[in-house]
Amino acid sequence: MIADLFREFIDKEIEIILLFLKNIKCIEIHEVTPTGSSTLLARSSIDRSEPKSIELYSLVFSATVELCKNLVTDRKKWQIIQTNRPREEATNLLMQQPGYNTSNVISSLRVAKFTPEIRIAVNLDHPAHGRLFTYLPLPISTGFPLHIHGLFGIDASRRYLRRPDDIGLQSGSRDQ
């Protein structure tokens, strides 16, 4: 059962999870037998170009993701656009929304470590079935032929975006 989950993970996820993880360049999945022998099931690596500034708060760079499994290597080329607006600008925009005030916006952003960084990844070889990411893929489709990464407010299961009217939140928790 666990081996089947890993094989599904390898088939669907491993080649794209490196797109938004800044400090990880390679992931290997091994199957280890009870006797301790190890078999490499898959290896995925990423090579990123140096980012180029395209406007004041935006960068663009390319990435090649390589996936090796069953002695077959597949490479996909991606273009990634990153925008990182100043935190003060994001805070001011949030405070203009109904129900937000200075104290809850600033403390929420600090505690949750939210930043106004967004990354968009476009597969240059063929369109992707776009998904949302908060570093790792979320099971939420974008409907666009690209992936979008942001520090979204998500529920504990990582299955849904949180809404302010969600019920069942622990009183006094930072999720409230």
Phi and psi in degrees as GROMACS dihedral restraints (atoms count N, CA, C in turn):
[ dihedral_restraints ]
;  ai    aj    ak    al  type     phi  dphi    fc
    3     4     5     6     1   -64.3    20    10
    4     5     6     7     1   -40.9    20    10
    6     7     8     9     1   -59.5    20    10
    7     8     9    10     1   -39.2    20    10
    9    10    11    12     1   -64.6    20    10
   10    11    12    13     1   -39.7    20    10
   12    13    14    15     1   -62.9    20    10
   13    14    15    16     1   -41.7    20    10
   15    16    17    18     1   -66.7    20    10
   16    17    18    19     1   -38.6    20    10
   18    19    20    21     1   -64.8    20    10
   19    20    21    22     1   -39.5    20    10
   21    22    23    24     1   -64.2    20    10
   22    23    24    25     1   -41.8    20    10
   24    25    26    27     1   -59.8    20    10
   25    26    27    28     1   -45.7    20    10
   27    28    29    30     1   -61.8    20    10
   28    29    30    31     1   -43.2    20    10
   30    31    32    33     1   -67.9    20    10
   31    32    33    34     1   -36.0    20    10
   33    34    35    36     1  -107.0    20    10
   34    35    36    37     1   -28.1    20    10
   36    37    38    39     1  -116.7    20    10
   37    38    39    40     1   -38.8    20    10
   39    40    41    42     1   -60.0    20    10
   40    41    42    43     1   -31.3    20    10
   42    43    44    45     1   -75.5    20    10
   43    44    45    46     1   -18.4    20    10
   45    46    47    48     1  -107.6    20    10
   46    47    48    49     1   -14.4    20    10
   48    49    50    51     1   -68.5    20    10
   49    50    51    52     1   -20.6    20    10
   51    52    53    54     1   -76.8    20    10
   52    53    54    55     1   -12.9    20    10
   54    55    56    57     1   -58.5    20    10
   55    56    57    58     1   -38.2    20    10
   57    58    59    60     1  -115.5    20    10
   58    59    60    61     1     3.7    20    10
   60    61    62    63     1   -90.5    20    10
   61    62    63    64     1   107.5    20    10
   63    64    65    66     1   -67.3    20    10
   64    65    66    67     1   -34.8    20    10
   66    67    68    69     1  -105.7    20    10
   67    68    69    70     1     3.7    20    10
   69    70    71    72     1  -110.6    20    10
   70    71    72    73     1   129.2    20    10
   72    73    74    75     1  -112.6    20    10
   73    74    75    76     1   -14.3    20    10
   75    76    77    78     1  -153.2    20    10
   76    77    78    79     1   140.4    20    10
   78    79    80    81     1  -131.1    20    10
   79    80    81    82     1   131.9    20    10
   81    82    83    84     1  -121.0    20    10
   82    83    84    85     1   139.8    20    10
   84    85    86    87     1  -114.7    20    10
   85    86    87    88     1   122.2    20    10
   87    88    89    90     1  -117.6    20    10
   88    89    90    91     1   146.6    20    10
   90    91    92    93     1  -104.2    20    10
   91    92    93    94     1   123.6    20    10
   93    94    95    96     1  -110.8    20    10
   94    95    96    97     1   125.1    20    10
   96    97    98    99     1   -79.3    20    10
   97    98    99   100     1   164.9    20    10
   99   100   101   102     1   -58.0    20    10
  100   101   102   103     1   -24.3    20    10
  102   103   104   105     1   -84.7    20    10
  103   104   105   106     1    -5.7    20    10
  105   106   107   108     1    98.1    20    10
  106   107   108   109     1    -0.8    20    10
  108   109   110   111     1   -78.1    20    10
  109   110   111   112     1   144.6    20    10
  111   112   113   114     1  -117.3    20    10
  112   113   114   115     1   137.1    20    10
  114   115   116   117     1  -123.2    20    10
  115   116   117   118     1   126.7    20    10
  117   118   119   120     1   -73.2    20    10
  118   119   120   121     1   119.0    20    10
  120   121   122   123     1   -88.9    20    10
  121   122   123   124     1   -39.2    20    10
  123   124   125   126     1  -163.1    20    10
  124   125   126   127     1   154.1    20    10
  126   127   128   129     1  -139.6    20    10
  127   128   129   130     1   129.2    20    10
  129   130   131   132     1  -124.6    20    10
  130   131   132   133     1   134.7    20    10
  132   133   134   135     1  -136.5    20    10
  133   134   135   136     1   159.8    20    10
  135   136   137   138     1  -132.6    20    10
  136   137   138   139     1   141.2    20    10
  138   139   140   141     1  -122.3    20    10
  139   140   141   142     1   116.3    20    10
  141   142   143   144     1  -105.2    20    10
  142   143   144   145     1   140.6    20    10
  144   145   146   147     1   -79.6    20    10
  145   146   147   148     1   167.8    20    10
  147   148   149   150     1   -68.1    20    10
  148   149   150   151     1   135.6    20    10
  150   151   152   153     1   -69.7    20    10
  151   152   153   154     1   146.3    20    10
  153   154   155   156     1  -118.1    20    10
  154   155   156   157     1   138.4    20    10
  156   157   158   159     1   -77.2    20    10
  157   158   159   160     1   130.5    20    10
  159   160   161   162     1  -110.8    20    10
  160   161   162   163     1   -15.8    20    10
  162   163   164   165     1  -166.5    20    10
  163   164   165   166     1  -177.6    20    10
  165   166   167   168     1   -50.6    20    10
  166   167   168   169     1   -48.2    20    10
  168   169   170   171     1  -113.2    20    10
  169   170   171   172     1    16.7    20    10
  171   172   173   174     1  -125.7    20    10
  172   173   174   175     1   140.8    20    10
  174   175   176   177     1  -125.4    20    10
  175   176   177   178     1   154.4    20    10
  177   178   179   180     1  -134.2    20    10
  178   179   180   181     1   140.4    20    10
  180   181   182   183     1  -150.7    20    10
  181   182   183   184     1   161.5    20    10
  183   184   185   186     1  -106.8    20    10
  184   185   186   187     1   157.8    20    10
  186   187   188   189     1  -144.3    20    10
  187   188   189   190     1   141.3    20    10
  189   190   191   192     1  -115.0    20    10
  190   191   192   193     1   121.5    20    10
  192   193   194   195     1  -104.3    20    10
  193   194   195   196     1   127.6    20    10
  195   196   197   198     1  -113.2    20    10
  196   197   198   199     1   130.5    20    10
  198   199   200   201     1  -121.4    20    10
  199   200   201   202     1   122.8    20    10
  201   202   203   204     1  -114.8    20    10
  202   203   204   205     1   120.7    20    10
  204   205   206   207     1  -151.5    20    10
  205   206   207   208     1   144.7    20    10
  207   208   209   210     1    52.5    20    10
  208   209   210   211     1    38.9    20    10
  210   211   212   213     1    62.8    20    10
  211   212   213   214     1    17.7    20    10
  213   214   215   216     1  -116.0    20    10
  214   215   216   217     1   133.0    20    10
  216   217   218   219     1  -109.5    20    10
  217   218   219   220     1   131.9    20    10
  219   220   221   222     1  -124.2    20    10
  220   221   222   223     1   133.8    20    10
  222   223   224   225     1  -119.1    20    10
  223   224   225   226     1   137.7    20    10
  225   226   227   228     1  -127.7    20    10
  226   227   228   229     1   137.0    20    10
  228   229   230   231     1  -102.2    20    10
  229   230   231   232     1   135.1    20    10
  231   232   233   234     1  -126.6    20    10
  232   233   234   235     1   148.8    20    10
  234   235   236   237     1  -112.6    20    10
  235   236   237   238     1   128.9    20    10
  237   238   239   240     1  -122.0    20    10
  238   239   240   241     1   128.3    20    10
  240   241   242   243     1  -111.5    20    10
  241   242   243   244     1   130.5    20    10
  243   244   245   246     1  -123.3    20    10
  244   245   246   247     1   132.0    20    10
  246   247   248   249     1  -122.9    20    10
  247   248   249   250     1   136.1    20    10
  249   250   251   252     1  -137.3    20    10
  250   251   252   253     1    87.6    20    10
  252   253   254   255     1   -73.0    20    10
  253   254   255   256     1   158.8    20    10
  255   256   257   258     1   -62.1    20    10
  256   257   258   259     1   141.6    20    10
  258   259   260   261     1   -58.0    20    10
  259   260   261   262     1   -37.6    20    10
  261   262   263   264     1   -62.3    20    10
  262   263   264   265     1   -38.3    20    10
  264   265   266   267     1   -64.3    20    10
  265   266   267   268     1   -44.1    20    10
  267   268   269   270     1   -64.2    20    10
  268   269   270   271     1   -42.0    20    10
  270   271   272   273     1   -61.2    20    10
  271   272   273   274     1   -44.7    20    10
  273   274   275   276     1   -63.1    20    10
  274   275   276   277     1   -39.8    20    10
  276   277   278   279     1   -65.1    20    10
  277   278   279   280     1   -41.7    20    10
  279   280   281   282     1   -64.2    20    10
  280   281   282   283     1   -38.8    20    10
  282   283   284   285     1   -68.8    20    10
  283   284   285   286     1   -14.9    20    10
  285   286   287   288     1   -83.0    20    10
  286   287   288   289     1   -10.4    20    10
  288   289   290   291     1   -83.0    20    10
  289   290   291   292     1   146.5    20    10
  291   292   293   294     1   -59.1    20    10
  292   293   294   295     1   137.7    20    10
  294   295   296   297     1    89.7    20    10
  295   296   297   298     1    -6.4    20    10
  297   298   299   300     1  -104.0    20    10
  298   299   300   301     1   143.8    20    10
  300   301   302   303     1  -136.5    20    10
  301   302   303   304     1   170.3    20    10
  303   304   305   306     1   -55.4    20    10
  304   305   306   307     1   -46.4    20    10
  306   307   308   309     1   -68.1    20    10
  307   308   309   310     1   -43.6    20    10
  309   310   311   312     1   -74.4    20    10
  310   311   312   313     1   -30.3    20    10
  312   313   314   315     1   -69.6    20    10
  313   314   315   316     1   -51.1    20    10
  315   316   317   318     1   -64.3    20    10
  316   317   318   319     1   -44.4    20    10
  318   319   320   321     1   -68.6    20    10
  319   320   321   322     1   -38.6    20    10
  321   322   323   324     1   -62.8    20    10
  322   323   324   325     1   -43.4    20    10
  324   325   326   327     1   -64.8    20    10
  325   326   327   328     1   -38.9    20    10
  327   328   329   330     1   -68.1    20    10
  328   329   330   331     1   -48.5    20    10
  330   331   332   333     1   -64.7    20    10
  331   332   333   334     1   -44.6    20    10
  333   334   335   336     1   -81.0    20    10
  334   335   336   337     1    -7.3    20    10
  336   337   338   339     1    57.8    20    10
  337   338   339   340     1    32.4    20    10
  339   340   341   342     1   -70.5    20    10
  340   341   342   343     1   143.8    20    10
  342   343   344   345     1  -131.2    20    10
  343   344   345   346     1   156.8    20    10
  345   346   347   348     1   -84.4    20    10
  346   347   348   349     1    31.9    20    10
  348   349   350   351     1   -87.6    20    10
  349   350   351   352     1   132.5    20    10
  351   352   353   354     1  -128.1    20    10
  352   353   354   355     1   139.0    20    10
  354   355   356   357     1  -126.5    20    10
  355   356   357   358     1   140.1    20    10
  357   358   359   360     1  -123.6    20    10
  358   359   360   361     1   128.5    20    10
  360   361   362   363     1  -117.0    20    10
  361   362   363   364     1   126.9    20    10
  363   364   365   366     1  -116.7    20    10
  364   365   366   367     1   126.7    20    10
  366   367   368   369     1   -76.0    20    10
  367   368   369   370     1   122.9    20    10
  369   370   371   372     1   -81.4    20    10
  370   371   372   373     1   -17.2    20    10
  372   373   374   375     1   -84.3    20    10
  373   374   375   376     1   -46.1    20    10
  375   376   377   378     1  -158.7    20    10
  376   377   378   379     1   150.0    20    10
  378   379   380   381     1   -59.4    20    10
  379   380   381   382     1   141.9    20    10
  381   382   383   384     1   -88.5    20    10
  382   383   384   385     1   162.7    20    10
  384   385   386   387     1   -88.5    20    10
  385   386   387   388     1    98.5    20    10
  387   388   389   390     1   -60.5    20    10
  388   389   390   391     1   141.4    20    10
  390   391   392   393     1  -135.5    20    10
  391   392   393   394     1   162.9    20    10
  393   394   395   396     1   -88.5    20    10
  394   395   396   397     1   147.6    20    10
  396   397   398   399     1  -130.9    20    10
  397   398   399   400     1   141.8    20    10
  399   400   401   402     1  -123.1    20    10
  400   401   402   403     1    82.0    20    10
  402   403   404   405     1    66.5    20    10
  403   404   405   406     1   -58.4    20    10
  405   406   407   408     1  -100.4    20    10
  406   407   408   409     1   158.7    20    10
  408   409   410   411     1   -65.5    20    10
  409   410   411   412     1   140.8    20    10
  411   412   413   414     1  -101.3    20    10
  412   413   414   415     1   153.7    20    10
  414   415   416   417     1   -81.3    20    10
  415   416   417   418     1    45.0    20    10
  417   418   419   420     1  -124.1    20    10
  418   419   420   421     1   117.1    20    10
  420   421   422   423     1   -80.2    20    10
  421   422   423   424     1   143.9    20    10
  423   424   425   426     1   -90.4    20    10
  424   425   426   427     1   -23.8    20    10
  426   427   428   429     1    81.6    20    10
  427   428   429   430     1    -1.9    20    10
  429   430   431   432     1  -105.7    20    10
  430   431   432   433     1   160.4    20    10
  432   433   434   435     1   -85.8    20    10
  433   434   435   436     1    42.6    20    10
  435   436   437   438     1  -157.2    20    10
  436   437   438   439     1   161.6    20    10
  438   439   440   441     1  -101.5    20    10
  439   440   441   442     1   145.2    20    10
  441   442   443   444     1  -124.1    20    10
  442   443   444   445     1   126.4    20    10
  444   445   446   447     1  -111.7    20    10
  445   446   447   448     1   135.8    20    10
  447   448   449   450     1  -161.7    20    10
  448   449   450   451     1   164.4    20    10
  450   451   452   453     1   -88.0    20    10
  451   452   453   454     1    76.4    20    10
  453   454   455   456     1   -76.2    20    10
  454   455   456   457     1   150.7    20    10
  456   457   458   459     1   -76.5    20    10
  457   458   459   460     1   111.3    20    10
  459   460   461   462     1  -120.0    20    10
  460   461   462   463     1   158.7    20    10
  462   463   464   465     1   -75.0    20    10
  463   464   465   466     1   170.9    20    10
  465   466   467   468     1   -62.1    20    10
  466   467   468   469     1   -26.0    20    10
  468   469   470   471     1   -82.5    20    10
  469   470   471   472     1    -6.7    20    10
  471   472   473   474     1    61.8    20    10
  472   473   474   475     1    25.5    20    10
  474   475   476   477     1  -102.9    20    10
  475   476   477   478     1   -23.9    20    10
  477   478   479   480     1  -138.5    20    10
  478   479   480   481     1   153.5    20    10
  480   481   482   483     1   -75.8    20    10
  481   482   483   484     1   140.1    20    10
  483   484   485   486     1   -77.1    20    10
  484   485   486   487     1   147.5    20    10
  486   487   488   489     1  -118.8    20    10
  487   488   489   490     1   149.9    20    10
  489   490   491   492     1   -59.6    20    10
  490   491   492   493     1   -24.9    20    10
  492   493   494   495     1   -95.1    20    10
  493   494   495   496     1    11.7    20    10
  495   496   497   498     1   -58.4    20    10
  496   497   498   499     1   139.2    20    10
  498   499   500   501     1  -101.8    20    10
  499   500   501   502     1   163.9    20    10
  501   502   503   504     1    88.8    20    10
  502   503   504   505     1    12.8    20    10
  504   505   506   507     1   -84.4    20    10
  505   506   507   508     1   142.2    20    10
  507   508   509   510     1   -65.0    20    10
  508   509   510   511     1   126.6    20    10
  510   511   512   513     1   -60.0    20    10
  511   512   513   514     1   130.2    20    10
  513   514   515   516     1    84.2    20    10
  514   515   516   517     1    -4.6    20    10
  516   517   518   519     1   -78.5    20    10
  517   518   519   520     1   162.8    20    10
  519   520   521   522     1   -70.0    20    10
  520   521   522   523     1   -14.1    20    10
  522   523   524   525     1   -81.1    20    10
  523   524   525   526     1   -11.1    20    10
